[in-house]
């Protein structure tokens, strides 16, 4: 039965368990530099047979699609030989080895693909042979699709309402007029109708190479407007120039620059930094400071399942030197690793609660911006998670004094923020039940809905390299602005296939679902009632989200409870 330490008659048993766990779960800060992660993945936390059973169909999808692309672009015979050899080898491997193999597969398959740049951008759509075409494919050139991705794409976290432009931005009244906007830029900002996606943090970043081919990483500033209707792009400052929608190929290249910048910020700063590594730290602190009898261990453990092994796979494959991010994305591997740390440092954890984040970025006025899928689905889901956490906590913490007296909880929160612990900004030991609920709800939100919003949106938009590539593959800014220049900036086909295969993996694996706890996981009847109420709330939200999605420009199923995993495991 779950119990608080101050009510347990056998504190020695709890201390002995924690002492053993603290020797097993140890911190390391070597890679990404300065970021807390497990020194090693304990055997009991590794991939399971049931986990790898979900991997193998996805691996087969990748083999099948790559082989179907065509003999001219793919060394099909050699790839068939690899498939035959791997089919014999995989049954001999253990779950941990299969997990590592799976995460190396996108890079391995790309080695059989030509490194040429195709004769037209349309060739990239031909990379989808047995993998179904993406909803964005018919509309990726549209300005509406470009704007949509700021509120429903892989990174819905950058767009912010602005009342003044950043120093150095030269978008002015003349640009506003040239873009065909009514009134003045000044008045539109005063009315709260102007928004920006600012990628200035990428300025001067060191870039990498791919098979000795240099990559470029733009740091653009994109301006948008909304006046009670859809978000619309107005202007983009990139490479020292300002472009508006009537600027032809220059505008198309400027949009591509924003997409590349957004992809790099998304993958490192917002995705790996603010979800994976936050929950890595939370998992370690939980294992080291909360014994298995603790009510919070019962609650949080399901939300940390497979987090340590997937982050180990990321550190040794995805974001390792020579890995996918190093090869496909624009920044050098040192740049990308630094952005992971920067993402964690940029905002204190408790300031990232969705209502606070949405309000701080000025996205809460629905009369100006009536459609924002991340906001519209995310806020009610956050409220459901918070309500569940409150219902659960009152079973064990009858007063605020119980929170203060819980020395295991206090140690957990302290370690989560400590320099020699989790290094998560903005975490302090809670002194009230409301503070405790805010912390726990934020951790569950991060492990579930927030990760879903930044992870499962990858394939729908980043799967098509012409829509969102990981890098500009020619010098930016370009001397000329024409279709040939645009094509030269597109990725070689082997990089495009590596990107497609990676995001296909990342966007298709789900082994558990939000609110999925074992039938007898919670022993206390009142805790079970809280779970039951939570599941009922999630079912009602599912209906609401499906209804909203029916009228959207592109589908946004990524925060429906039925699609949100219970933990970060991919």
C-alpha positions as a printed Julia matrix, in Angstrom:
570×3 Matrix{Float64}:
   0.0     0.0     0.0
   1.15    3.51   -0.75
   2.14    5.63    2.24
   3.94    8.84    3.06
   7.25    8.42    4.9
   6.04   10.25    8.0
   3.23    7.69    8.35
   5.34    4.57    7.73
   6.25    2.41   10.72
   9.23    0.91    8.9
  11.38    3.83    7.63
  14.47    1.63    7.6
  13.03   -0.47    4.77
  12.43    2.68    2.72
  15.94    3.98    3.37
  17.51    0.66    2.43
  15.61    0.57   -0.86
  16.69    4.11   -1.72
  20.28    3.42   -0.8
  20.36    0.52   -3.25
  18.66    2.54   -5.96
  21.03    5.48   -5.51
  23.94    3.17   -6.21
  22.2     1.95   -9.38
  20.76    5.19  -10.78
  23.66    7.6   -11.18
  24.01   10.93  -12.98
  26.33   11.72  -15.83
  26.67   15.09  -17.58
  29.03   14.27  -20.44
  26.7    14.16  -23.47
  24.91   16.34  -24.31
  27.38   18.42  -22.29
  25.98   19.67  -18.99
  22.7    17.74  -19.35
  21.76   15.23  -16.66
  21.36   11.69  -17.91
  21.79    8.18  -16.56
  25.38    6.98  -16.34
  24.03    3.64  -17.55
  20.64    2.1   -18.17
  19.87   -0.42  -15.4
  18.91   -3.85  -16.65
  15.37   -3.55  -15.32
  14.78   -0.36  -17.31
  15.93   -1.67  -20.69
  13.7    -2.48  -23.65
  11.38   -5.44  -23.18
  10.23   -8.14  -25.58
   6.84   -6.46  -25.85
   8.56   -3.18  -26.72
  10.69   -4.64  -29.53
   7.6    -6.42  -30.87
   6.34   -2.94  -31.77
   9.62   -2.03  -33.48
   9.88   -4.81  -36.03
   6.8    -3.93  -38.16
   8.06   -0.35  -38.4
  11.5    -1.59  -39.47
   9.86   -3.71  -42.16
   7.93   -0.63  -43.38
  11.23    1.19  -43.84
  12.88   -1.67  -45.71
   9.86   -2.1   -47.96
   9.51    1.58  -48.82
  13.23    2.11  -49.45
  13.39   -0.94  -51.73
  10.35    0.3   -53.67
  11.82    3.72  -54.48
  13.51    2.35  -57.61
  16.68    0.81  -58.91
  17.96    4.11  -60.34
  18.01    5.72  -56.92
  18.51    2.72  -54.61
  20.92   -0.21  -54.73
  18.03   -2.63  -54.49
  20.0    -5.84  -54.83
  22.39   -5.0   -52.02
  19.48   -3.81  -49.88
  17.64   -7.1   -50.43
  20.75   -8.95  -49.33
  20.88   -6.83  -46.17
  17.22   -7.58  -45.42
  17.83  -11.31  -45.82
  20.88  -11.19  -43.55
  19.13   -9.08  -40.9
  16.08  -11.35  -40.93
  18.34  -14.21  -39.87
  20.32  -12.16  -37.35
  17.52  -10.32  -35.49
  16.03  -13.41  -33.77
  19.42  -14.03  -32.17
  19.57  -10.57  -30.55
  18.26   -9.5   -27.16
  15.75   -6.65  -26.7
  18.41   -4.03  -25.93
  20.41   -5.0   -29.03
  17.29   -4.9   -31.22
  16.49   -1.46  -29.86
  19.93   -0.18  -30.81
  19.71   -1.81  -34.24
  16.33   -0.19  -34.84
  17.62    3.3   -34.12
  20.62    2.79  -36.41
  18.42    1.6   -39.28
  17.56    4.96  -40.95
  21.24    5.77  -41.4
  22.01    2.22  -42.53
  19.27    2.26  -45.19
  20.32    5.68  -46.47
  23.73    4.24  -47.36
  22.03    2.36  -50.23
  20.46    5.55  -51.67
  22.1     7.8   -54.24
  23.56   11.07  -53.03
  22.44   12.99  -56.1
  20.15   16.01  -56.03
  17.08   15.31  -58.18
  16.19   17.28  -61.28
  13.0    18.62  -59.69
  11.51   19.08  -56.25
   8.68   16.73  -57.16
  11.08   13.77  -56.98
  11.0    14.01  -53.18
   7.34   13.03  -53.21
   8.32    9.87  -55.1
  10.18    8.72  -51.99
   6.74    7.74  -50.65
   6.14    4.38  -52.27
   4.64    2.04  -49.68
   4.52    4.77  -47.02
   1.28    6.73  -47.64
   1.61   10.3   -48.94
   1.37   13.02  -46.3
  -1.6    15.41  -46.0
   0.8    18.34  -46.4
   2.12   17.04  -49.76
  -0.53   18.69  -52.0
  -0.34   22.03  -50.17
   3.24   22.44  -48.92
   3.88   25.39  -51.23
   0.83   27.29  -49.93
   1.36   30.2   -47.55
  -1.51   28.83  -45.48
   0.41   25.57  -44.93
   3.52   27.53  -43.96
   1.58   29.54  -41.37
  -0.3    26.45  -40.15
   2.95   24.81  -39.1
   3.64   27.59  -36.6
   0.52   26.55  -34.64
   0.09   22.87  -35.52
   3.46   21.66  -36.8
   6.36   20.0   -35.0
   7.23   23.21  -33.16
   4.16   25.15  -31.95
   6.33   26.73  -29.22
   8.08   29.6   -31.04
   5.28   31.83  -32.37
   4.76   34.86  -30.11
   2.58   37.98  -30.32
   4.77   41.08  -30.66
   4.22   44.75  -29.93
   7.69   45.71  -31.17
  10.18   44.07  -33.5
  13.51   42.76  -32.31
  16.51   45.03  -32.73
  18.09   44.44  -36.11
  14.82   43.48  -37.82
  14.21   45.84  -40.75
  10.61   44.91  -41.53
   8.93   48.34  -41.59
   5.82   50.16  -42.74
   6.96   50.02  -46.37
   7.32   46.25  -46.15
   3.91   45.99  -44.47
   2.39   47.93  -47.34
   4.31   45.96  -49.99
   2.91   42.78  -48.46
  -0.59   44.11  -49.16
  -1.56   44.52  -45.51
  -4.23   47.1   -44.62
  -3.55   49.99  -42.25
  -0.17   50.27  -40.58
   2.19   47.84  -38.91
   2.21   50.08  -35.84
  -1.57   49.98  -35.46
  -1.72   46.22  -36.09
   0.86   45.59  -33.36
  -1.02   47.88  -30.99
  -4.18   45.86  -31.67
  -2.38   42.59  -30.88
  -2.67   41.33  -34.45
   1.02   40.74  -35.21
   3.01   37.59  -34.39
   6.59   36.55  -34.98
   8.66   33.39  -35.19
  12.16   34.49  -34.24
  15.1    32.15  -34.83
  17.79   34.62  -33.81
  19.28   32.12  -31.36
  20.71   30.3   -34.4
  22.71   33.3   -35.62
  26.37   32.44  -36.03
  25.87   28.77  -35.15
  28.55   26.42  -36.35
  27.3    24.21  -39.18
  28.22   20.69  -40.21
  28.83   18.68  -43.38
  27.37   15.58  -44.99
  29.71   13.48  -47.13
  31.93   16.56  -47.34
  29.03   18.72  -48.52
  28.6    21.89  -46.46
  25.24   22.74  -44.91
  23.79   26.15  -44.04
  21.67   27.11  -41.03
  19.6    30.29  -41.46
  18.46   32.42  -38.53
  15.36   34.13  -39.98
  12.66   36.31  -38.49
   9.15   35.63  -39.8
   6.21   38.0   -39.29
   2.57   36.9   -39.31
  -0.82   38.48  -38.74
  -4.29   37.35  -37.66
  -7.46   39.41  -37.39
 -10.15   37.02  -36.27
  -9.27   34.51  -38.98
  -6.4    32.22  -39.95
  -2.79   33.08  -39.26
  -1.17   34.53  -42.39
   2.49   35.22  -43.23
   3.44   38.84  -43.92
   7.23   39.02  -44.32
  10.44   37.1   -43.68
  13.83   38.62  -42.95
  16.52   36.11  -43.9
  20.09   36.47  -45.02
  20.05   40.23  -44.65
  17.05   40.64  -46.98
  13.32   41.03  -46.45
  10.83   39.04  -48.52
   7.04   39.26  -48.88
   4.58   36.81  -50.5
   4.72   38.58  -53.87
   8.48   38.05  -54.21
   8.23   34.82  -56.18
  11.12   32.4   -55.77
  12.74   34.67  -53.2
   9.68   34.2   -50.99
   9.75   30.44  -51.5
  13.41   30.3   -50.49
  12.74   32.51  -47.47
   9.98   30.13  -46.34
  12.36   27.21  -46.81
  14.89   29.01  -44.6
  12.26   29.38  -41.85
  11.36   25.71  -42.14
  15.0    24.66  -41.76
  15.48   26.93  -38.75
  12.27   25.63  -37.2
  13.35   22.01  -37.74
  16.66   22.61  -35.95
  15.06   24.45  -33.03
  12.37   21.81  -32.81
  14.57   18.73  -32.77
  17.1    19.94  -30.23
  15.77   22.87  -28.21
  12.06   21.98  -27.95
  11.96   18.21  -28.41
  15.1    16.62  -26.96
  15.77   19.39  -24.45
  12.35   20.27  -23.09
  10.76   16.82  -23.1
  13.23   13.91  -23.29
  15.93   15.3   -21.04
  13.5    16.86  -18.55
  11.92   13.45  -18.05
  15.33   11.78  -17.93
  16.17   13.98  -14.94
  12.74   13.37  -13.39
  13.14    9.6   -13.81
  16.53    9.58  -12.1
  15.37   11.8    -9.22
  12.25    9.67   -8.77
  14.21    6.43   -8.66
  16.78    7.87   -6.24
  14.46    9.65   -3.8
  11.01    8.06   -3.92
  10.7     4.48   -2.63
   8.24    2.12   -4.25
   5.8     2.65   -1.35
   5.55    6.38   -2.02
   2.27    7.59   -3.58
   4.2     9.71   -6.08
   6.26    6.73   -7.19
   3.03    4.85   -7.92
   1.78    7.84   -9.92
   4.94    8.82  -11.8
   6.54    5.44  -12.56
   4.16    4.62  -15.47
   5.04    8.01  -16.99
   8.75    7.15  -17.02
   8.5     3.72  -18.66
  11.25    3.19  -21.27
  12.44    6.8   -20.94
  15.99    5.91  -19.9
  16.64    3.41  -22.73
  15.13    5.62  -25.44
  17.25    8.55  -24.29
  20.31    6.3   -24.27
  19.47    5.33  -27.86
  19.15    9.01  -28.76
  22.47    9.89  -27.15
  24.29    7.02  -28.87
  22.53    7.24  -32.27
  20.27   10.19  -33.01
  22.37   12.95  -31.45
  25.72   11.17  -31.42
  28.62   12.35  -33.6
  27.95   10.86  -37.02
  24.3    10.19  -36.14
  21.16   11.35  -37.92
  21.08   14.85  -36.43
  24.75   15.32  -37.22
  24.2    14.27  -40.83
  20.72   15.52  -41.73
  20.39   18.7   -39.66
  22.32   21.87  -40.33
  24.14   22.55  -37.09
  27.36   20.83  -36.17
  26.85   18.14  -33.56
  28.3    20.53  -30.96
  25.76   23.16  -32.0
  22.89   20.69  -31.72
  24.04   19.41  -28.32
  24.33   23.0   -27.1
  20.77   23.72  -28.23
  19.51   20.8   -26.14
  20.99   22.41  -23.03
  19.77   25.86  -24.1
  16.23   24.55  -24.43
  16.29   23.34  -20.85
  17.77   26.61  -19.59
  15.51   28.96  -21.53
  12.39   28.62  -19.38
  11.85   27.39  -15.8
   9.87   24.15  -15.77
   6.91   25.49  -13.83
   6.54   28.43  -16.23
   5.94   25.99  -19.08
   2.47   24.95  -17.9
   0.32   25.4   -21.02
  -1.95   28.18  -19.68
   1.09   30.2   -18.59
   3.02   29.54  -21.79
   0.09   30.38  -24.08
  -0.66   33.6   -22.16
   3.01   34.63  -22.01
   3.3    34.25  -25.79
   0.1    36.25  -26.32
  -1.8    33.44  -28.03
  -4.8    33.39  -25.68
  -7.02   35.97  -27.45
  -9.34   33.82  -29.55
 -11.04   36.84  -31.07
  -7.76   37.58  -32.88
  -6.43   34.04  -33.39
  -9.51   31.8   -33.27
  -7.8    28.61  -34.5
  -4.67   27.28  -32.83
  -4.78   23.47  -32.6
  -1.99   23.08  -30.04
  -3.7    25.62  -27.79
  -7.27   24.51  -28.44
  -6.64   20.83  -27.75
  -3.79   21.29  -25.28
  -5.44   23.56  -22.72
  -8.41   21.27  -21.93
  -6.08   18.28  -21.84
  -3.84   20.11  -19.37
  -6.86   20.87  -17.18
  -7.84   17.18  -17.21
  -4.33   16.13  -16.17
  -4.21   18.75  -13.41
  -7.65   17.75  -12.11
  -6.57   14.1   -12.0
  -3.38   14.96  -10.13
  -5.32   17.02   -7.57
  -7.83   14.2    -7.07
  -5.01   11.72   -6.57
  -2.92   13.85   -4.22
  -5.76   14.64   -1.79
  -6.0    10.91   -1.08
  -2.61   11.1     0.66
  -1.98   14.77    1.48
  -4.84   15.97    3.65
  -3.2    19.31    4.49
  -0.35   21.49    3.26
   1.57   20.41    6.36
   1.66   16.87    4.95
   3.52   18.21    1.92
   6.15   19.95    4.01
   6.56   16.93    6.3
   7.13   14.54    3.38
  10.92   14.5     3.46
  11.15   12.07    0.52
   9.13   14.44   -1.65
  11.28   17.35   -0.52
  14.43   15.41   -1.42
  12.98   14.52   -4.83
  12.17   18.13   -5.7
  15.49   19.38   -4.36
  17.47   16.84   -6.38
  15.47   17.55   -9.53
  16.76   21.12   -9.54
  20.19   20.58   -7.97
  23.44   21.13   -9.86
  24.6    17.66   -8.82
  21.14   16.29   -9.62
  18.66   16.89  -12.45
  19.66   20.49  -13.2
  16.06   21.41  -14.1
  15.47   25.15  -13.77
  12.64   26.57  -11.72
  11.98   23.58   -9.48
  11.68   24.23   -5.77
  10.47   22.0    -2.95
   6.69   22.45   -2.74
   5.17   23.79    0.47
   1.49   23.47   -0.42
  -0.73   20.93   -2.11
  -1.32   23.38   -4.97
   2.43   23.72   -5.55
   2.84   19.96   -5.46
  -0.01   19.48   -7.93
   1.52   22.02  -10.3
   4.88   20.21  -10.26
   3.46   16.72  -10.71
   1.01   17.8   -13.42
   3.81   19.52  -15.3
   5.91   16.36  -15.26
   3.01   14.22  -16.47
   2.13   16.8   -19.16
   5.76   16.81  -20.34
   5.94   13.02  -20.52
   2.63   12.68  -22.33
   0.91   15.52  -24.16
   3.85   17.85  -24.7
   6.04   15.08  -26.05
   3.2    13.93  -28.27
   2.8    17.44  -29.68
   6.46   17.73  -30.66
   7.15   14.1   -31.56
   4.23   12.7   -33.53
   4.0    15.82  -35.68
   7.39   15.03  -37.21
   6.38   12.62  -39.97
   3.4    14.7   -41.17
   5.65   17.69  -41.9
   9.33   16.68  -41.74
   8.79   13.48  -43.69
   8.59   15.51  -46.91
  11.98   17.18  -47.31
  10.67   19.9   -49.62
   8.29   21.02  -46.89
  10.73   20.94  -43.97
  14.33   19.92  -44.46
  16.93   19.63  -41.75
  19.38   21.93  -43.55
  19.9    24.31  -46.43
  22.26   22.51  -48.78
  23.7    25.6   -50.46
  25.16   28.82  -49.14
  22.54   31.07  -47.58
  21.8    33.79  -48.53
  22.02   32.84  -52.17
  23.36   35.26  -54.76
  20.48   34.49  -57.13
  16.88   33.67  -56.36
  15.44   31.28  -58.95
  14.11   27.7   -59.17
  17.63   26.36  -59.75
  18.79   28.02  -56.54
  15.86   26.49  -54.66
  16.7    23.05  -56.01
  20.36   23.48  -55.05
  19.27   24.24  -51.48
  17.32   20.96  -51.26
  18.89   17.87  -49.64
  20.57   15.04  -51.52
  18.29   12.04  -51.81
  20.2     9.9   -49.31
  19.78   12.65  -46.68
  16.09   13.02  -47.55
  15.54    9.26  -47.15
  17.43    9.25  -43.85
  15.21   12.09  -42.62
  12.04   10.38  -43.83
  12.96    7.04  -42.26
  13.91    8.66  -38.96
  10.72   10.65  -38.54
   8.68    7.65  -39.69
  10.18    5.69  -36.8
   9.68    8.5   -34.32
   6.08    9.18  -35.33
   4.78    5.61  -35.41
   5.83    3.88  -32.19
   3.35    3.83  -29.33
   3.45    1.09  -26.7
   1.2     2.66  -24.06
  -1.45    5.39  -23.81
  -2.37    8.29  -21.55
  -4.21    7.12  -18.46
  -3.2     3.5   -19.03
  -2.36    2.06  -15.64
  -2.41   -1.6   -14.72
  -5.7    -2.91  -13.4
  -4.27   -3.34   -9.91
  -1.52   -0.74  -10.16
  -3.18    1.49   -7.55
  -4.18   -0.33   -4.37
  -6.15    2.47   -2.73
  -9.8     2.61   -3.76
  -9.88    6.42   -3.78
  -6.85    6.47   -6.09
  -8.68    4.1    -8.43
 -11.69    6.43   -8.4
  -9.41    9.31   -9.43
  -8.09    7.22  -12.34
 -11.62    6.29  -13.39
 -12.7     9.94  -13.42
  -9.59   10.82  -15.42
 -10.38    8.21  -18.06
 -13.92    9.54  -18.32
 -12.6    13.07  -18.84
 -10.2    11.84  -21.53
 -13.01   10.09  -23.39
 -15.05   13.29  -23.44
 -12.04   15.29  -24.66
 -11.49   12.79  -27.47
 -14.98   13.47  -28.8
 -14.43   17.23  -28.64
 -11.07   17.04  -30.42
 -12.41   14.86  -33.22
 -15.2    17.39  -33.72
 -12.8    20.33  -33.91
 -10.55   18.48  -36.32
 -13.33   18.06  -38.86
 -13.12   21.73  -39.88
  -9.36   22.3   -39.69
  -7.1    23.15  -42.61
  -5.03   20.0   -41.97
  -5.67   17.21  -39.43
  -4.31   17.58  -35.91
  -4.87   14.28  -34.06
  -1.72   14.6   -31.97
  -3.31   15.55  -28.63
  -6.25   13.2   -28.8
  -5.9    11.04  -25.68
  -6.12    7.88  -27.79
  -2.91    8.9   -29.6
  -0.92   10.29  -26.65
   1.48    7.78  -25.05
   1.74    7.53  -21.28
   5.53    7.99  -21.33
   8.4     9.09  -23.53
   9.51    5.85  -25.15
  10.38    6.96  -28.68
